[in-house]
Amino acid sequence: MPQNLSSYRLFFHGIVQGVGFRPFFYRLALRHGLKGFVRNDEKGVEAVVEGEERKLKNFLEALPQALPPLSRIDGMEVRQIPSHGYECFEILSSQATAEKSTAVSPDIAVCYTCLAEMRDPANRRFGHPFITCTDCGPRYSIIRTVPYDRPNTSMASFSMCDACKTEYEDPTSRRYHAQPIACPECGPTLSLLCKDDRGEWRKEEGEQGELIEKVVRRIRNGEIVAIKGLGGFHLICDATHAEAVAELRRRKRRPAKPFALMVKDLKMAEGLAQMDENERSLLLSKERPIVLLRQAFCTQSILNDSPVAPGIDRIGLMLPYTPLHHLLFEHLDVPIVATSANLSDEPIIRDGEELRKKLGNVVDGLLDHDREIVNACDDSVAQIVDGRVQWLRVARGITPLTLTFDKTVDKPILGVGANQKNTITLTFGNKIVVSPHIGDLGSLEAMEYFDRTVKTFERFYEFKPQTVVTDLHPLYESTKWAQRKTKNPLLPLMLQKVQHHYAHALAVMAEHGWREKALAIVWDGTGYGEDGTIWGGEAMIVDVYGFERIASLRPFRLLGGEKAVKEPRRVALALLFEFLELEEVLALRNPTVESFRPEEIRLLHRAWERGANVPTTSSMGRLFDGVASLMGLCQQISYEGESGLLLEAQASKDGKWTTENGELGELLVVKDGIIDWEPLLRRLIEGRLVPAAAFIQALAEIIVSLSDSHPNLPLILTGGVFQNRTLMEKVLPLLQDRELMLPEQLPPNDGGIALGQVWYALNLPVEEDR
């Protein structure tokens, strides 16, 4: 053995599998004249490097400077070991270990290098709809378990041709161990099914390029087609074809909820929306989310007559993220509607046969392929607020999201989240893993998807929770699931419950690694309070051990309970009943009262007086509904958050309004821990103009007032109301001097609840843990 050799063993944790980490390490080791090996295991990547101490030092200094673009190192261990005398440096096969903990990589948009090859007639992958490499393509959606090796993915059923196998085994190739590697000779293939004149499905014949051209012709003709993406199917039609969009709304029974659009490139996006550099960067990012932007209204807009986002001034745009999408746009010069293929309250559909069964009456054609989607995953959604990215849904490109904890946990924990915008979160070792968006748990199919997602992550990590954490709400499906799970005598599990708004605050604390006291303002639509009422307009002093509710919205009763969530006019009427006599209400001339018949108002007032199905709430989200009704913006809604979006659109029309523009006085006041809305309501019913911008400005000023009451505490703003971009743009400049904690990697809505639940359980004192 040569003299003066040193040897180090290295362990890497994070996103280091399926992202070209081993060939990168291999090439770097050869460049520095080192010997040894590198290999995957179920915890990450293990390597041994051996050589002169000087070369090893240079290698370790260079290592973090040129990591593969999709990799992320969460932890690196370096230990000196006795020298072995390796003859070369090589990449070894994966090694099984007792513990699975390597991070699973999200699906990533196709890279520019692959796109260039796909468009090169001289390249063997010219026009290939499934081109990929270690820098891009499917990951989470095709993996069954870790380590991320081809036999553990849905690509296992495709045998590589000789040319692909040569690339796959060449450490100098960009496709070395790219598990989805494929080409026209050996990869997945497209298939096209279309309805004939009798409504019967028939298979279209043709090469892959011909099938794509046939789909494009159908889109141009105003037809609706389903196209398989990375994590599920999209329903697609020409966004400029008003009749096609209206027909899609009719068939899908989606009268007003905005449709997301996919656009060919940035130039097309700029013709549809106003955007700044941050928004352009987010559109172009490797995650390729749907980005919410302000519509560019002009007489020349190609969307002027199309009902893609009726009544609002926002539009959701995304750029193509699969090779197939790019191939479609080689024949299309118009934006397309690209909305998730699912029934209401059900998860995105990932199988062509299921799509024909459930949405066969919605689509005219179906472009499928034979690469199985193992794990469904919806599109992520984001917006830029005051120069910051705010995630509204984390899914494709972002999740699974792996965070590191600053200590090792010996009792694995599962947080099962809320009933809407559900995600799950698990923790083991020093890792916290957040699942992709699951959605609303309002159907049997949604609960099956929830259960399947839990099993997926249990399989990934051989995860067996010892504690399950859920919401206080006894009727949440996630709560009922957790109660069933923990009552099983064969599974000795501990059940913990965390109040909904406290969990919102805890989620933000988890992102920032915060455990001490903070002031949390948590505003949303619904959350079960400790007193059995519906909370949602809360200010709390929080730490990881508990919370104190220091302020909340003045409570009122919801007429008809859940029915009021769909009918803002019921919310507004209930607000009026709180401080007006019945005859005074009947005498009013405003949009809310005029939307009812007098006998309906009398009947609802009797129910309100008797307390029949009129639960008490302090929800800020419901106040938005009531104000939107009284302003005449909407009396009934067809999707969650519609009233807030309509208020935002109206506020934009109001311009740069502030309270100094008018003599309205205080619209909202805080007294003795109660945020009182009565001054606002009185001005609305007196017929005095209250611009939507004035209402939102008043909310911003209430936030500042609450913040000023505890100036020494960090301030947390979270909950679904803080998705309101106008509110955030008004309040953030007023808080420039405050220590502020906002959701950064997860949404402010219920998509972060599971993380908050886990953060509480992780930080319980040992004596309280059982």
C-alpha positions in Angstrom: 0.0 0.0 0.0 1.4 3.4 -0.9 2.6 5.6 2.0 1.0 8.8 3.2 -2.5 7.8 2.3 -5.5 9.1 4.2 -9.0 7.8 4.0 -12.4 9.3 4.9 -15.9 7.8 5.0 -18.6 10.3 4.1 -22.4 10.0 4.6 -24.8 12.4 2.8 -28.4 13.0 3.8 -31.0 14.9 1.9 -32.1 14.8 -1.7 -29.1 12.9 -3.0 -30.7 10.0 -4.9 -32.0 10.2 -8.5 -30.4 13.6 -9.0 -27.0 12.7 -10.4 -25.2 12.9 -7.1 -23.1 9.7 -7.5 -21.8 10.4 -11.0 -21.0 14.0 -9.9 -19.1 12.6 -6.9 -17.4 10.0 -9.1 -16.2 12.7 -11.6 -15.0 15.0 -8.8 -13.1 12.2 -7.1 -11.3 11.3 -10.4 -10.5 15.0 -11.0 -8.7 15.1 -7.7 -6.9 11.8 -8.2 -8.8 10.0 -5.4 -9.8 6.3 -5.1 -12.6 4.6 -3.2 -16.3 4.2 -3.9 -19.7 5.9 -3.7 -23.1 4.2 -3.4 -26.7 4.7 -2.4 -28.3 3.2 0.7 -31.7 3.6 2.2 -30.5 6.6 4.3 -28.8 8.6 1.6 -25.4 8.3 0.0 -22.2 6.7 1.4 -18.7 7.2 0.0 -15.1 6.4 0.9 -12.4 8.6 -0.6 -8.7 7.7 -0.3 -5.6 9.7 -1.3 -3.0 12.2 -0.3 -4.2 14.5 2.5 -3.7 17.6 0.3 -5.9 16.1 -2.5 -8.5 15.1 0.0 -8.6 18.6 1.5 -9.0 20.2 -2.0 -11.7 17.6 -2.8 -13.7 18.4 0.3 -13.4 22.2 -0.4 -14.6 21.7 -3.9 -17.5 19.3 -3.1 -20.2 21.9 -2.0 -19.3 24.3 -4.8 -20.7 22.3 -7.8 -23.5 20.1 -6.6 -26.0 18.8 -9.1 -28.9 21.2 -9.6 -31.6 19.0 -8.1 -29.6 17.8 -5.1 -29.9 19.2 -1.6 -27.6 18.2 1.3 -29.3 18.3 4.6 -26.5 16.7 6.5 -23.0 15.5 5.8 -20.8 13.3 8.1 -17.1 12.9 7.6 -15.0 10.4 9.5 -11.4 9.5 9.1 -10.9 5.7 8.8 -7.9 3.4 8.2 -6.7 3.3 4.6 -7.7 0.4 2.5 -5.5 0.7 -0.6 -8.2 1.0 -3.3 -7.1 0.5 -6.8 -9.6 2.8 -8.5 -12.7 4.9 -7.8 -16.0 3.2 -8.6 -19.8 3.5 -8.2 -21.1 0.5 -6.3 -24.6 -1.0 -6.2 -27.1 0.3 -3.6 -26.8 -1.2 -0.2 -29.7 -2.2 2.0 -29.6 -0.9 5.6 -31.8 -1.3 8.6 -33.3 2.2 8.4 -34.9 4.0 5.4 -34.5 7.7 5.7 -33.2 9.2 2.4 -35.3 12.1 1.1 -37.6 11.3 -1.8 -37.2 13.8 -4.6 -40.2 15.7 -6.1 -41.0 15.5 -9.7 -39.2 18.2 -11.7 -39.9 19.9 -15.0 -38.0 18.7 -18.0 -34.6 20.5 -18.3 -33.5 22.7 -21.2 -30.8 20.2 -22.3 -33.3 17.5 -22.7 -35.6 19.8 -24.6 -32.8 20.7 -27.0 -32.2 17.0 -27.7 -36.0 16.4 -28.2 -36.1 19.2 -30.8 -32.9 18.0 -32.7 -33.8 15.9 -35.7 -30.4 14.3 -35.5 -30.9 13.1 -31.9 -32.3 9.6 -31.4 -34.8 11.0 -28.9 -36.1 13.6 -31.4 -39.8 14.1 -30.6 -39.7 11.7 -27.7 -42.5 12.6 -25.2 -40.7 11.0 -22.2 -37.2 12.3 -22.6 -35.5 12.8 -19.2 -32.1 12.7 -17.4 -30.8 13.0 -13.9 -31.5 16.7 -13.9 -35.2 16.5 -14.6 -38.3 14.4 -14.9 -40.5 12.1 -12.7 -39.4 11.1 -9.3 -42.1 10.9 -6.6 -44.8 10.0 -9.0 -43.1 6.8 -10.1 -41.4 5.5 -7.0 -42.7 2.7 -4.9 -40.0 2.7 -2.2 -36.4 3.8 -1.5 -33.7 3.5 -2.5 -34.6 5.2 -5.7 -33.5 2.5 -8.1 -35.2 1.5 -11.3 -36.6 -1.8 -9.9 -38.4 0.3 -7.2 -40.2 2.5 -9.8 -42.9 2.0 -12.4 -40.1 2.0 -15.0 -39.2 -1.5 -13.9 -41.6 -2.9 -16.6 -39.6 -1.3 -19.4 -36.4 -3.1 -20.5 -33.7 -0.7 -21.6 -32.4 -1.0 -25.2 -28.7 -1.3 -25.7 -28.2 2.4 -26.3 -30.1 3.5 -23.2 -28.3 0.8 -21.1 -24.9 2.1 -22.2 -25.9 5.6 -21.1 -27.4 4.3 -17.9 -24.1 2.5 -17.0 -21.7 5.3 -18.0 -20.7 7.5 -15.0 -19.7 10.3 -17.3 -23.2 10.4 -18.9 -26.0 12.8 -17.9 -28.2 9.8 -17.8 -26.1 7.6 -15.5 -28.6 5.8 -13.3 -31.4 8.1 -14.5 -34.1 5.7 -13.4 -36.8 6.9 -15.9 -34.3 6.7 -18.9 -36.1 5.8 -22.1 -36.1 6.4 -25.8 -38.6 5.7 -28.7 -37.2 2.2 -28.9 -37.7 1.1 -25.3 -39.7 3.6 -23.4 -43.4 4.4 -22.6 -45.7 5.0 -25.5 -48.7 7.2 -26.1 -52.2 5.9 -26.9 -55.2 8.0 -28.0 -58.8 7.1 -27.4 -61.6 9.3 -28.9 -65.3 9.2 -29.0 -67.0 8.5 -32.3 -70.3 9.9 -33.5 -72.2 7.5 -31.3 -70.2 8.4 -28.2 -68.3 5.1 -28.3 -64.6 5.0 -27.4 -62.2 3.9 -30.2 -58.5 3.8 -30.4 -56.7 6.1 -32.8 -53.8 4.6 -34.9 -50.6 6.4 -35.6 -47.0 7.1 -34.5 -46.6 9.2 -31.3 -46.1 12.4 -33.2 -49.3 11.7 -35.3 -51.3 11.1 -32.1 -50.1 14.5 -30.7 -51.2 16.2 -33.9 -54.6 14.5 -33.7 -55.1 15.8 -30.1 -54.1 19.3 -31.2 -56.7 19.3 -34.0 -59.4 18.3 -31.5 -58.3 21.1 -29.1 -58.4 23.6 -32.0 -61.9 22.4 -32.9 -63.2 23.2 -29.4 -63.2 19.7 -28.0 -62.2 18.8 -24.4 -59.4 16.2 -24.0 -57.8 14.6 -21.0 -54.0 14.4 -21.1 -51.8 12.4 -18.7 -49.1 14.5 -17.0 -46.6 13.6 -14.3 -48.9 13.1 -11.3 -52.3 12.7 -13.0 -54.6 13.8 -15.8 -55.4 17.4 -16.9 -58.7 18.3 -18.6 -57.6 20.5 -21.5 -59.3 22.8 -24.0 -58.5 26.0 -26.0 -58.6 28.8 -23.4 -59.5 31.3 -26.1 -62.4 29.3 -27.3 -65.2 30.7 -25.2 -67.7 28.0 -26.1 -65.3 25.2 -25.3 -64.5 26.7 -21.9 -68.2 27.2 -21.1 -68.9 23.6 -22.1 -66.1 22.4 -19.8 -67.7 24.4 -17.0 -71.1 22.9 -17.8 -69.9 19.3 -18.1 -67.7 19.5 -15.0 -70.4 21.5 -13.0 -67.9 24.2 -12.2 -69.8 27.4 -12.8 -67.3 30.0 -11.6 -64.1 28.6 -10.0 -61.1 29.9 -12.0 -59.3 27.5 -14.4 -55.5 27.3 -14.5 -54.0 27.9 -17.9 -50.9 26.5 -19.4 -49.1 28.8 -21.8 -46.4 28.1 -24.4 -43.8 30.4 -23.1 -43.1 33.6 -21.2 -44.1 35.8 -24.1 -47.5 34.3 -24.2 -47.8 34.7 -20.4 -46.9 38.4 -20.7 -49.8 38.9 -23.1 -52.2 37.6 -20.5 -50.9 38.9 -17.2 -49.0 41.7 -15.5 -45.9 40.4 -13.9 -42.7 41.5 -12.3 -39.2 39.8 -12.3 -40.0 37.7 -9.2 -43.1 36.4 -10.9 -41.3 35.7 -14.1 -38.6 33.8 -12.2 -41.2 31.7 -10.4 -42.9 30.8 -13.6 -39.6 29.7 -15.1 -38.4 27.8 -12.0 -37.7 24.1 -12.2 -40.8 23.5 -10.0 -43.1 25.1 -12.7 -46.0 25.9 -10.4 -49.2 27.6 -11.3 -48.5 31.3 -10.5 -51.4 33.6 -9.6 -51.0 36.8 -11.5 -53.0 40.0 -12.2 -54.8 39.8 -15.5 -53.7 42.1 -18.2 -57.1 43.5 -19.2 -57.0 45.2 -22.6 -59.1 45.4 -25.7 -56.8 43.1 -27.5 -56.7 40.4 -24.9 -57.4 37.0 -26.5 -59.2 36.0 -23.3 -61.7 38.9 -23.2 -64.7 36.7 -24.0 -63.5 33.5 -22.4 -64.9 32.5 -18.9 -61.6 31.2 -17.6 -61.7 33.4 -14.4 -65.1 35.1 -14.2 -65.5 38.1 -12.0 -62.0 38.3 -10.7 -58.8 40.1 -11.7 -56.4 37.2 -11.1 -55.4 34.4 -13.4 -53.3 31.3 -12.8 -50.7 30.5 -15.4 -48.0 27.8 -15.7 -45.5 26.9 -18.3 -45.1 23.4 -19.8 -43.3 21.0 -17.6 -43.3 17.7 -19.4 -41.8 16.9 -22.8 -45.4 16.0 -23.9 -46.6 19.5 -23.0 -43.8 21.1 -25.0 -44.6 18.8 -28.0 -48.3 20.0 -27.8 -47.2 23.6 -28.0 -45.1 23.0 -31.1 -48.5 22.9 -32.8 -50.5 25.3 -30.6 -50.2 29.1 -30.4 -53.0 29.6 -27.8 -53.1 29.1 -24.1 -54.9 26.0 -22.9 -57.1 25.3 -19.9 -55.2 22.7 -17.9 -57.3 21.8 -14.8 -57.0 18.8 -12.7 -59.1 15.8 -13.9 -61.3 14.9 -10.9 -64.8 14.9 -9.6 -65.7 17.4 -6.9 -64.0 16.6 -3.5 -62.1 13.8 -5.1 -58.4 13.5 -5.8 -56.7 13.9 -9.2 -57.3 10.9 -11.5 -54.1 9.0 -12.4 -55.4 6.1 -14.4 -57.0 6.2 -17.9 -59.6 3.5 -17.2 -60.7 5.4 -14.1 -60.9 8.6 -16.0 -63.2 7.1 -18.7 -65.4 5.7 -15.9 -65.7 8.9 -13.9 -65.2 11.7 -16.5 -66.2 9.9 -19.7 -69.1 12.3 -20.1 -66.8 15.3 -19.7 -64.1 14.6 -22.3 -64.1 13.9 -26.0 -60.6 12.4 -26.2 -58.1 10.8 -23.9 -54.3 10.9 -24.5 -52.8 8.3 -22.2 -49.5 6.5 -21.8 -48.3 3.2 -20.3 -46.0 4.6 -17.6 -47.9 4.0 -14.4 -48.4 6.9 -12.0 -47.7 5.2 -8.7 -48.3 8.3 -6.6 -50.8 11.0 -7.7 -49.6 14.5 -7.4 -51.4 17.8 -8.2 -49.9 21.0 -9.5 -48.4 23.4 -7.0 -49.8 26.9 -6.7 -48.0 30.1 -5.6 -48.1 33.8 -5.8 -45.6 36.7 -5.2 -46.6 38.9 -2.3 -44.4 41.9 -1.5 -41.5 40.3 -3.3 -41.8 37.0 -1.4 -43.1 33.6 -2.7 -46.3 32.5 -1.0 -47.2 28.9 -1.6 -51.0 28.2 -1.7 -50.7 24.5 -2.6 -47.5 22.4 -2.3 -47.4 19.4 -4.5 -45.6 18.7 -7.8 -42.1 20.1 -7.8 -42.1 20.9 -4.1 -43.2 17.8 -2.2 -42.4 15.4 -0.6 -40.8 18.2 1.5 -38.1 17.1 3.9 -37.1 19.3 6.8 -34.4 18.5 9.4 -35.0 18.6 13.1 -32.3 19.7 15.5 -32.5 16.6 17.6 -33.2 12.9 17.1 -36.7 11.6 17.8 -37.0 8.1 19.2 -40.8 7.9 18.9 -42.1 8.4 15.3 -45.0 10.8 15.0 -47.7 11.2 12.3 -49.7 14.4 11.9 -52.9 13.8 9.9 -53.8 17.4 9.2 -57.2 19.0 8.8 -60.3 18.2 6.7 -59.6 20.7 3.9 -56.4 21.1 1.8 -55.2 18.1 3.7 -51.5 17.0 3.9 -49.9 14.6 6.3 -46.6 15.0 8.1 -44.3 12.4 9.6 -41.2 12.6 11.7 -38.5 10.0 12.5 -34.8 10.3 13.4 -34.0 14.0 12.7 -36.4 14.3 9.7 -39.8 15.9 9.2 -41.5 14.9 5.9 -44.5 16.7 4.5 -46.6 14.9 1.9 -48.0 16.5 -1.2 -51.4 18.1 -1.2 -54.1 15.5 -0.7 -57.1 17.8 -0.8 -60.5 18.0 0.9 -61.6 14.9 2.7 -65.2 15.2 1.6 -65.7 11.9 -0.2 -64.9 8.2 0.1 -62.5 8.5 -2.7 -60.6 11.3 -1.0 -60.3 9.2 2.2 -59.0 6.3 0.1 -56.4 8.6 -1.3 -55.5 9.9 2.2 -55.1 6.3 3.4 -53.1 5.4 0.4 -50.8 8.3 1.0 -50.2 7.3 4.6 -49.3 3.8 3.4 -47.0 5.2 0.7 -44.9 7.1 3.2 -45.0 4.2 5.7 -43.6 2.0 2.9 -41.0 4.6 1.8 -39.5 4.8 5.3 -40.7 1.6 7.0 -42.4 4.1 9.2 -44.5 2.9 12.2 -45.9 5.9 14.2 -46.1 5.6 17.9 -48.1 8.9 18.2 -50.8 10.2 15.9 -51.7 13.9 16.1 -55.0 15.3 14.9 -57.3 18.3 15.1 -59.8 18.9 17.9 -62.8 18.8 15.5 -64.6 15.6 16.2 -66.2 15.4 12.7 -63.1 15.9 10.7 -62.5 12.7 8.6 -58.8 12.9 9.5 -59.7 13.0 13.2 -62.1 10.0 12.9 -59.4 8.1 11.0 -56.9 8.8 13.8 -59.3 7.7 16.4 -60.0 4.4 14.6 -56.2 3.9 14.2 -55.4 4.5 17.9 -58.3 2.3 19.2 -56.8 -0.8 17.5 -55.5 -3.0 20.3 -52.9 -4.5 18.0 -51.4 -1.0 17.4 -50.4 0.6 20.7 -50.6 4.2 19.5 -50.9 7.4 21.5 -53.5 10.0 20.2 -52.9 13.7 20.7 -55.2 16.6 19.6 -54.1 20.1 18.8 -56.5 23.1 18.4 -56.7 24.1 14.7 -55.5 27.8 14.9 -52.8 26.9 17.4 -51.6 24.3 14.8 -51.6 27.0 12.2 -49.2 29.1 14.3 -47.1 26.0 15.2 -46.6 25.2 11.5 -44.9 28.6 11.0 -42.9 28.1 14.1 -41.7 24.8 12.8 -40.6 26.3 9.5 -38.5 28.9 11.5 -37.3 26.5 14.2 -39.0 28.6 16.8 -40.1 27.4 20.3 -40.4 30.6 22.4 -43.3 32.9 22.8 -44.7 34.7 19.8 -47.9 36.7 18.9 -49.9 34.8 16.3 -52.7 36.4 14.3 -54.6 33.5 12.7 -57.5 34.3 10.5 -59.3 31.7 8.4 -62.8 30.3 7.6 -63.3 27.5 10.1 -61.6 25.9 13.1 -63.0 24.1 16.1 -62.4 26.1 19.2 -61.7 24.8 22.7 -65.1 26.2 23.8 -67.0 24.2 21.1 -67.7 27.2 18.9 -66.2 27.9 15.4 -63.1 30.1 15.7 -61.3 31.9 12.9 -60.5 35.4 13.8 -57.9 34.8 16.5 -54.9 36.5 18.1 -52.9 34.3 20.4 -49.8 34.3 22.5 -48.2 31.0 21.6 -45.2 28.8 22.3 -44.6 25.1 21.8 -46.3 24.3 25.1 -49.6 26.0 24.6 -51.4 29.2 23.8 -53.5 32.0 25.3 -56.3 33.5 23.2 -56.0 37.3 23.7 -58.3 38.6 21.0 -60.9 37.4 18.5 -63.5 38.6 16.2 -66.9 39.5 17.7 -68.8 36.3 17.5 -72.1 35.9 15.6 -74.3 33.0 14.6 -74.3 31.2 11.2 -77.8 30.7 9.7 -78.0 27.1 8.6 -74.5 26.1 9.7 -72.6 24.7 6.7 -75.2 26.1 4.4 -74.0 29.6 5.3 -70.5 28.7 3.9 -72.1 28.5 0.5 -74.4 31.5 0.9 -72.7 34.7 2.0 -76.1 36.3 2.2 -76.9 34.1 5.2 -73.7 35.3 6.9 -74.6 38.9 6.2 -78.2 38.4 7.4 -77.0 36.9 10.7 -74.7 39.8 11.2 -77.6 42.2 10.7 -79.7 40.2 13.2 -77.0 40.8 15.8 -77.8 44.5 16.2 -81.1 45.2 14.4 -84.6 44.2 15.1 -86.4 42.0 12.6 -88.6 44.8 11.2 -85.5 47.1 10.8 -83.8 44.4 8.7 -86.9 44.0 6.6 -87.0 47.7 6.0 -83.5 47.8 4.6 -82.8 48.3 0.9 -79.5 46.5 0.3 -78.4 43.6 -1.8 -78.4 41.1 1.0 -82.0 41.7 2.1 -83.2 42.0 -1.5 -81.8 38.5 -2.2 -84.4 37.0 0.1 -88.2 37.0 0.2 -89.6 38.6 3.3 -91.0 35.3 4.5 -87.6 33.7 4.2 -86.1 36.4 6.4 -88.8 35.9 9.0 -88.3 32.1 9.0 -84.5 32.5 9.4 -85.0 35.0 12.2 -87.1 32.5 14.1 -84.3 29.9 13.7 -81.8 32.5 14.8 -83.8 33.4 17.9 -84.3 29.7 18.9 -80.7 28.8 18.2 -81.7 26.1 15.7 -78.7 25.1 13.6 -77.0 28.5 14.1 -73.5 27.7 15.4 -71.5 30.5 16.9 -68.5 31.7 15.0 -65.6 34.2 15.3 -64.5 33.5 11.7 -62.8 36.3 9.8 -63.4 34.3 6.6 -67.1 34.4 7.2 -66.9 38.2 7.8 -65.4 38.4 4.3 -68.5 36.6 3.1 -70.9 38.9 4.9 -69.2 42.0 3.7 -69.1 40.7 0.1 -72.9 40.1 0.3 -73.7 43.5 1.7 -71.6 45.2 -1.0 -73.5 43.3 -3.6 -70.5 41.3 -4.9 -72.0 37.8 -4.3 -74.9 36.2 -2.5 -74.0 32.6 -3.2 -70.7 31.1 -4.0 -69.6 28.0 -5.9 -66.1 27.6 -4.5 -64.2 28.3 -1.3 -62.7 31.7 -1.2 -64.8 33.2 -4.0 -66.0 36.1 -1.9 -62.4 37.0 -0.9 -61.3 37.0 -4.6 -64.3 39.2 -5.5 -63.5 41.6 -2.8 -59.9 41.7 -4.0 -61.0 42.4 -7.5 -63.3 45.2 -6.3 -60.5 46.6 -4.1 -58.3 46.8 -7.3 -61.0 48.8 -9.0 -61.1 51.1 -5.9 -57.5 52.0 -6.6 -55.1 53.3 -4.0 -57.8 54.0 -1.4 -56.8 54.4 2.2 -58.8 55.5 5.2 -57.5 59.1 4.7 -59.5 59.2 1.4 -62.8 59.4 3.1 -64.5 60.3 6.4 -65.6 56.8 7.4 -64.0 56.8 10.7 -62.9 53.4 12.2 -64.6 50.5 10.5 -63.3 47.9 12.9 -62.3 48.5 16.5 -60.6 46.4 19.2 -61.9 46.7 22.7 -61.4 44.3 25.6 -60.0 41.6 23.3 -62.9 41.8 20.8 -62.5 42.9 17.2 -65.8 44.6 16.6 -67.3 44.7 13.1 -70.5 46.7 14.0 -69.2 50.1 12.9 -68.4 48.6 9.5 -71.9 47.0 9.2 -73.7 50.2 10.3 -71.9 52.2 7.6 -72.8 49.6 5.0 -76.5 49.5 5.8 -76.7 53.3 6.1 -76.0 53.4 2.4 -72.7 55.2 2.8 -70.1 54.0 0.3 -67.6 51.7 1.9 -65.0 50.7 -0.7 -63.7 47.1 -0.6 -60.2 48.7 -0.3 -61.4 50.5 2.8 -62.5 47.2 4.4 -59.2 45.6 3.7 -57.3 48.6 4.9 -59.2 48.5 8.1 -58.2 44.8 8.6 -54.5 45.8 8.0 -54.8 48.5 10.7 -56.3 46.0 13.2 -53.4 43.7 12.6 -51.0 46.6 13.4 -53.0 47.5 16.5 -52.8 43.9 17.8 -49.1 43.8 16.9 -48.5 47.0 18.9 -50.0 45.5 22.0 -47.1 43.0 22.2 -44.2 44.8 20.6 -41.5 42.6 22.0 -42.8 39.3 20.6 -42.2 38.0 17.1 -45.4 38.3 15.0 -46.9 35.4 13.1 -49.5 35.9 10.3 -51.1 32.8 9.1 -54.5 31.2 8.1 -56.3 31.1 4.9 -57.3 34.8 5.0 -53.7 35.7 4.6 -53.8 34.3 1.1 -55.5 37.5 0.3 -52.8 39.3 -1.7 -54.3 42.7 -1.3 -54.5 42.4 2.5 -50.8 41.2 2.6 -49.7 44.1 0.3 -51.4 46.6 2.6 -50.2 45.2 5.9 -46.6 44.1 5.3 -45.3 47.7 4.6 -46.9 48.7 8.0 -44.9 45.9 9.8 -41.4 46.7 8.4 -40.0 47.2 11.9 -41.5 44.1 13.4 -39.8 40.7 13.7 -42.1 38.8 11.4 -42.6 35.1 10.8 -44.6 34.0 7.7 -45.1 30.6 6.1 -42.3 30.2 3.6 -42.3 26.6 2.4 -45.9 25.7 3.2 -49.2 27.5 2.6 -50.8 29.7 5.3 -54.0 27.7 4.7 -54.8 24.2 6.1 -52.0 22.6 4.0 -49.6 23.4 6.9 -51.8 22.1 9.8 -50.2 18.6 9.9 -46.7 20.2 10.3 -48.0 22.3 13.2 -49.5 19.2 14.8 -46.1 17.4 14.6 -44.2 20.4 15.9 -46.3 20.3 19.0 -45.8 16.6 19.7 -42.1 16.9 18.9 -41.6 19.5 21.6 -43.6 18.0 24.4 -41.6 17.7 27.6 -40.5 14.1 28.3 -42.7 13.9 31.4 -45.8 14.7 29.4 -45.0 12.4 26.5 -47.1 9.5 28.0 
